[in-house]
């Protein structure tokens, strides 16, 4: 059985151990792969692991032994699902992937904007803080998150975790999900309202 990871450079390798893959079969990985390279590199592949690489109809139809495409992310919009289904190729993803990491990063960015931390950090590095005439710099406006409204579009595991963190900051939450929201605390708010 041959397993090919076609775009390994799209992940942080320090976070993952792929040594177990060698126990499952002949495992090989490539930093990135174009469509022609995927077809060439995976000509004998039973399984393809991909993150961002496009698994087009041409790729799928060109690989006679292909049985599965494993997308190592939550989305699988990089895979031609119709072509995979037609050929009997299973497509799977990592449903719980980044359920904590993406909300954490979301609030790292929100807090950076709310506090202007990145600007103040640059001022500290430039020596402006210790040259200030008072104990502090008040160069940039900041704001509290409490009472602010956050719009969350997509209310799966990641969206719900963003909402949970937002609640900790006493923020008002507006949520929208294309498949509806089955939670009375978060009515499915139309997109125009969220955008406003």
LINQUI-V161263 format. One record per pair of residues at least 6 apart in sequence whose C-alpha atoms are under 8 Angstrom apart, sorted by the first residue. I is the first residue (numbers start at 1). J is the second residue. D is the distance in Angstrom with one decimal. If there is no record, write none. Layout:
I,J,D / I,J,D
This chain:
1,24,7.6 / 1,25,5.0 / 1,26,6.1 / 1,45,7.3 / 1,46,6.1 / 1,47,8.0 / 2,25,5.7 / 2,26,4.7 / 2,27,6.0 / 2,44,6.7 / 2,45,4.8 / 2,46,5.4 / 2,47,6.4 / 3,21,7.9 / 3,25,6.7 / 3,26,6.0 / 3,27,4.8 / 3,28,6.5 / 3,45,5.8 / 3,46,6.2 / 3,47,4.8 / 3,48,5.8 / 3,49,7.4 / 4,27,5.9 / 4,28,5.1 / 4,29,5.6 / 4,30,7.9 / 4,41,7.8 / 4,42,6.6 / 4,45,6.5 / 4,47,6.4 / 4,48,4.9 / 4,49,6.0 / 5,27,7.9 / 5,28,6.4 / 5,29,4.5 / 5,30,6.3 / 5,48,5.8 / 5,49,4.4 / 5,50,5.9 / 6,29,6.0 / 6,30,5.2 / 6,31,6.9 / 6,32,5.9 / 6,33,5.6 / 6,38,6.7 / 6,48,7.1 / 6,49,6.3 / 6,50,5.7 / 6,53,7.0 / 7,29,7.4 / 7,30,5.7 / 7,31,4.9 / 7,32,4.1 / 7,33,6.0 / 7,49,8.0 / 7,50,6.0 / 7,51,6.5 / 7,52,7.1 / 7,53,6.3 / 8,29,6.4 / 8,30,5.9 / 8,31,4.7 / 8,32,6.5 / 8,50,7.7 / 8,51,7.8 / 9,30,7.7 / 9,31,4.5 / 9,32,6.4 / 10,31,7.7 / 10,32,7.9 / 10,51,6.7 / 10,52,7.2 / 21,27,6.1 / 32,53,7.6 / 33,53,6.9 / 34,53,7.5 / 35,54,7.2 / 35,55,7.9 / 35,56,8.0 / 35,59,6.7 / 38,59,7.1 / 39,59,5.8 / 39,62,6.5 / 39,63,6.7 / 42,48,7.5 / 42,63,6.9 / 43,62,7.7 / 43,63,5.5 / 43,64,7.3 / 43,65,7.6 / 44,63,7.3 / 44,64,7.6 / 44,65,6.1 / 44,66,7.8 / 45,63,7.5 / 45,65,6.1 / 45,66,5.8 / 46,65,5.3 / 46,66,4.4 / 46,67,5.2 / 46,68,6.7 / 47,66,6.0 / 47,67,5.9 / 47,68,4.9 / 47,69,5.9 / 47,70,7.4 / 48,66,7.7 / 48,68,6.4 / 48,69,4.8 / 48,70,6.1 / 49,69,5.9 / 49,70,4.8 / 49,71,5.9 / 49,72,7.0 / 50,69,7.2 / 50,70,6.3 / 50,71,5.0 / 50,72,6.3 / 51,71,5.3 / 51,72,5.3 / 51,73,6.3 / 52,78,6.4 / 53,78,6.7 / 54,78,4.9 / 54,79,6.2 / 55,78,6.0 / 55,79,4.6 / 55,80,6.2 / 56,78,7.6 / 56,79,6.1 / 56,80,5.3 / 56,83,7.9 / 57,80,5.8 / 57,83,5.3 / 57,84,7.6 / 60,66,7.5 / 60,83,6.8 / 60,84,6.5 / 60,87,7.8 / 61,83,7.5 / 61,87,7.4 / 66,89,6.7 / 67,88,7.2 / 67,89,4.8 / 67,90,6.3 / 68,89,5.2 / 68,90,4.6 / 68,91,5.8 / 68,92,7.7 / 69,89,7.1 / 69,90,6.3 / 69,91,4.9 / 69,92,6.5 / 70,91,5.9 / 70,92,5.0 / 70,93,5.9 / 71,91,7.4 / 71,92,6.1 / 71,93,4.7 / 71,94,7.0 / 72,93,5.8 / 72,94,5.7 / 73,93,5.8 / 73,94,5.3 / 73,95,7.4 / 73,97,6.1 / 74,93,5.7 / 74,94,5.1 / 74,95,5.1 / 74,96,7.0 / 74,97,5.9 / 75,93,6.9 / 76,92,7.9 / 76,93,6.7 / 81,91,7.6 / 84,90,6.9 / 84,91,7.3 / 96,157,7.3 / 98,158,7.4 / 99,157,6.1 / 99,158,4.9 / 99,161,7.1 / 100,158,7.2 / 100,161,7.1 / 102,158,6.8 / 103,158,6.4 / 103,159,7.6 / 103,161,6.2 / 103,162,4.9 / 103,165,7.7 / 104,162,7.9 / 106,162,7.5 / 107,162,7.9 / 111,117,7.9 / 112,118,6.3 / 113,142,7.9 / 114,142,5.3 / 114,143,5.3 / 114,144,6.7 / 114,145,7.3 / 115,141,7.8 / 115,142,4.9 / 115,143,6.6 / 116,140,6.6 / 116,141,7.3 / 116,142,6.3 / 119,140,7.7 / 120,137,8.0 / 120,140,7.9 / 123,129,6.4 / 124,130,7.6 / 129,136,6.9 / 129,137,6.4 / 145,169,6.1 / 145,170,7.3 / 145,171,6.3 / 146,169,5.4 / 146,170,4.7 / 146,171,5.1 / 147,170,6.1 / 147,171,5.0 / 147,172,6.2 / 148,170,8.0 / 148,171,5.2 / 148,172,6.0 / 149,171,5.7 / 149,172,4.5 / 149,173,5.8 / 149,174,7.1 / 150,166,7.6 / 150,171,6.8 / 150,172,6.3 / 150,173,5.2 / 150,174,6.2 / 151,173,6.2 / 151,174,4.8 / 151,175,5.8 / 151,176,7.9 / 151,194,5.5 / 151,195,7.6 / 152,159,6.3 / 152,162,7.8 / 152,163,7.6 / 152,173,7.4 / 152,174,6.2 / 152,175,4.7 / 152,176,6.3 / 153,159,7.3 / 153,175,5.9 / 153,176,4.9 / 153,177,6.1 / 153,191,8.0 / 154,175,7.4 / 154,176,5.9 / 154,177,4.6 / 154,178,7.1 / 155,175,6.7 / 155,176,6.4 / 155,177,5.3 / 155,181,7.2 / 156,177,7.9 / 163,173,6.6 / 166,172,7.7 / 166,173,7.4 / 167,173,7.7 / 173,186,7.3 / 174,186,6.9 / 174,187,7.7 / 174,188,7.8 / 174,189,6.2 / 174,194,6.5 / 175,186,6.3 / 175,187,6.9 / 175,188,5.8 / 175,189,5.6 / 175,194,7.6 / 176,187,7.9 / 176,188,4.9 / 176,189,5.2 / 176,190,6.4 / 176,191,6.8 / 177,188,6.6 / 180,188,6.1 / 181,187,6.5 / 181,188,5.5
